Amino acid sequence: MSQLDASFETLLLHLKEHRGFDFTGYKRSSLTRRVNRRMAQVGVSDYAEYLDYLEVHTEEFTALFNTILINVTGFFRDAEAWEYLRAEIIPAMLAAKAPDEVLRVWSAGCASGEEAYTLAMILAEALGMDEFRQRVKIYATDVDEDGLTHARHATYDEQQVRAVPAALLERYFDQVGSRFSFHKDLRRSVIFGRNDLVQDAPISKIDLLVCRNALMYFNAEIQSRILSRLHFALAPTGVLFLGKAEMLLSHAEMFQPIDLKRRVFRKVPRPLPLNGAFLAEAPLPHARPPMGGLELLHHAALLASPLAQVVVTADGLIALCNRQAEALFGVSSRDVGRPFSDVVLSYRPVELRRYIEQAHAERRMVRVADIEYVRGSETLCLDIEISPLADSDAGLLGVILSFHDVTEPRRLREELQQTNRQLETAYEELQSTNEELETMNEELQSTVEELETTNEELQSTNEELETMNEELQSTNDELQAINDELRDRTSDLNQAKQFLETILTGLRAGVAVLDTDMRVLVWNRRAEDLWGLRQDEIVGQHFLNLDIGLPTQQLRPLIRRTLAGVTGPHEMVLSAINRRGRLILVRVAGSPLNGADGSAHGAILLMEQDSSAPPDGTGPELTEQQDGQPSPSALDSGLEAGLEAGLNAGGDTTTTD
Ligand SMILES: C[S@@+](CC[C@H](N)C(=O)[O-])C[C@H]1O[C@@H](n2cnc3c(N)ncnc32)[C@H](O)[C@@H]1O
């Protein structure tokens, strides 16, 4: 056995011992193909590795089991054979039964149940529904639990019922959508169960045993074992219906064809004689035959017979032997008159004395078949007949031993049997390969369907993506346009800021722009010069809390009024200490900072050293000029315009950083 074969056998033994399923009796050709296929599916390349895989992945056994067991089946599979069964066998079977006698049927290896329901339909058609329910029991068995579950469910798709004739489909199935369920009340007569043809006891007293397309997966030895169980299962008049590839040519001792072409067989009630056994034939008539004086002629005829023959008298002496007997066994005319028990022939090649006694006692011919006799370098096969010889008064004269050389016929018979076996095996292999191909075809078809579905899904996803892409593209364009606009606006804003900066820097007055909470937004160069603090130190501070030479607290009322929108102008002259520590008079003018819509955004304070007022620090608050106009020195129209431009461009949070 090669290394490869040995590791395959180890795998099979492992499955038998640890998983309780015996695949060792399955034909290797198909079995290895199926196991290899499963191994390829899980990406394992040798049997030893696969054994490890099976031990680690406990669920793998089920997948392997399902891959190995080919479960191709169908309603009315091989329609012609089923038609023969329906038209010829079933009526004869029913006619042989008493009207209320039960009919027992067994579908062995029923797969997903189509075969069992086909039987149910045929029998219900023959008996009528009521009688069918009362008289028929269909046992349907398989080793595959998944198949049995499907079978019990009894629901099939359109494809699966396409071989059911339309009238039967209508009568025996309920259609729900595209699925067909076999009638529930008839289902009660079909009993499903697990039965392993190799290991389990058969069901008994079966009238019709249907075991199709299962035997062909087993080797010759297991086939013989299963067939003797099926033989046992059948009632004496039982009928066996096999699959197309199963001809039983080499099991004629158990089953004889009723119709070989349709694979329908009858049980042979008892086995034919086995090697070395004897078969007694009808007793000799006791009437005396009219002999006349023909002894001499008899003698001459015996001597000339092509068969080796020896005549032994009733008291056990050799009376005659012919030339063939001499050539074959060495007994010759010299031995005539000697006790037969003294010559070797009496016990070799077979103990003849007891058969002679039996022929004497029963007065009938006794035959001993298939006796091997080694003569020199050759082995002959002999059938020996021991015939009693009676005289005219039916008194016993002796026996005649006739030796038939059946070596050549036996060789031819064995050759024929061997050829038949080979033919059968080849046919079975062809058929099982065919079924494998059908299974693979179904698998491929479902893969194709899956791929088609995946393809459709991919296509629709693709279309969705294309749509999204287009949407993204247009969003992108919009964003681009917004971006361009923003860039333009930012550049406008920057220009406005620069412009404002220029104006603020160019003013002679210090400028502080406050928000509505009096926090400083703008602080120009002149304000820095006046009070010695830089813009970055001031911006964001509360104006009234500024620690500068200007007494900002005194400006609170002025700022409040300005913020409140009380009509101005609002001015004050205050004493202050400038950056250099000198006492100065400062004129502060407040103007409201309004947006384009007139809403208040804060206040603008202009701070200008007043050289006209005395620097006593107690100057009066100039709330308003007499003519209601702001002081030209305090209000700078350029500044206002600039600030307004800044507010309009950047909104109310524009800062000066
Ligand atoms: C190709 S199907 C034949 C189904 C059906 N008899 C037909 O001809 O349409 C072979 C069936 O034999 C079953 N089988 C294989 N080994 C078996 C065993 N040891 N005992 C019982 N059934 C077995 C399989 O499970 C499968 O359902």
The ligand as an SDF file (V2000), in Angstrom:
LIG
                    3D

 27 29  0  0  0  0  0  0  0  0999 V2000
  -27.5430    8.8390   -4.9100 C   0  0  0  0  0  0  0  0  0  0  0  0
  -28.6080    8.7790   -3.5190 S   0  0  0  0  0  0  0  0  0  0  0  0
  -29.9430    7.8510   -4.1180 C   0  0  0  0  0  0  0  0  0  0  0  0
  -31.2770    8.3460   -3.6290 C   0  0  0  0  0  0  0  0  0  0  0  0
  -32.4660    7.5830   -4.1330 C   0  0  0  0  0  0  0  0  0  0  0  0
  -32.4740    6.2410   -3.6960 N   0  0  0  0  0  0  0  0  0  0  0  0
  -32.5350    7.6540   -5.6440 C   0  0  0  0  0  0  0  0  0  0  0  0
  -32.1320    6.7320   -6.3220 O   0  0  0  0  0  0  0  0  0  0  0  0
  -32.9950    8.6740   -6.1660 O   0  0  0  0  0  0  0  0  0  0  0  0
  -27.7230    7.7080   -2.4300 C   0  0  0  0  0  0  0  0  0  0  0  0
  -28.2470    7.7410   -1.0170 C   0  0  0  0  0  0  0  0  0  0  0  0
  -27.6420    6.6870   -0.2850 O   0  0  0  0  0  0  0  0  0  0  0  0
  -27.4120    7.1330    1.0210 C   0  0  0  0  0  0  0  0  0  0  0  0
  -26.4050    6.3150    1.6960 N   0  0  0  0  0  0  0  0  0  0  0  0
  -25.0600    6.3290    1.5220 C   0  0  0  0  0  0  0  0  0  0  0  0
  -24.4840    5.4750    2.3860 N   0  0  0  0  0  0  0  0  0  0  0  0
  -25.4730    4.9130    3.1020 C   0  0  0  0  0  0  0  0  0  0  0  0
  -25.5060    3.9640    4.1490 C   0  0  0  0  0  0  0  0  0  0  0  0
  -24.3810    3.4350    4.6280 N   0  0  0  0  0  0  0  0  0  0  0  0
  -26.6950    3.6350    4.6710 N   0  0  0  0  0  0  0  0  0  0  0  0
  -27.8410    4.1870    4.2080 C   0  0  0  0  0  0  0  0  0  0  0  0
  -27.8870    5.0860    3.2150 N   0  0  0  0  0  0  0  0  0  0  0  0
  -26.6950    5.4370    2.6770 C   0  0  0  0  0  0  0  0  0  0  0  0
  -26.9600    8.5650    0.8280 C   0  0  0  0  0  0  0  0  0  0  0  0
  -27.0910    9.3400    2.0080 O   0  0  0  0  0  0  0  0  0  0  0  0
  -27.8880    9.0290   -0.2850 C   0  0  0  0  0  0  0  0  0  0  0  0
  -29.0180    9.6330    0.2350 O   0  0  0  0  0  0  0  0  0  0  0  0
  1  2  1  0
  2  3  1  0
  2 10  1  0
  3  4  1  0
  4  5  1  0
  5  6  1  0
  5  7  1  0
  7  8  2  0
  7  9  1  0
 10 11  1  0
 11 12  1  0
 11 26  1  0
 12 13  1  0
 13 14  1  0
 13 24  1  0
 14 15  1  0
 14 23  1  0
 15 16  2  0
 16 17  1  0
 17 18  1  0
 17 23  2  0
 18 19  1  0
 18 20  2  0
 20 21  1  0
 21 22  2  0
 22 23  1  0
 24 25  1  0
 24 26  1  0
 26 27  1  0
M  CHG  2   2   1   9  -1
M  END
$$$$
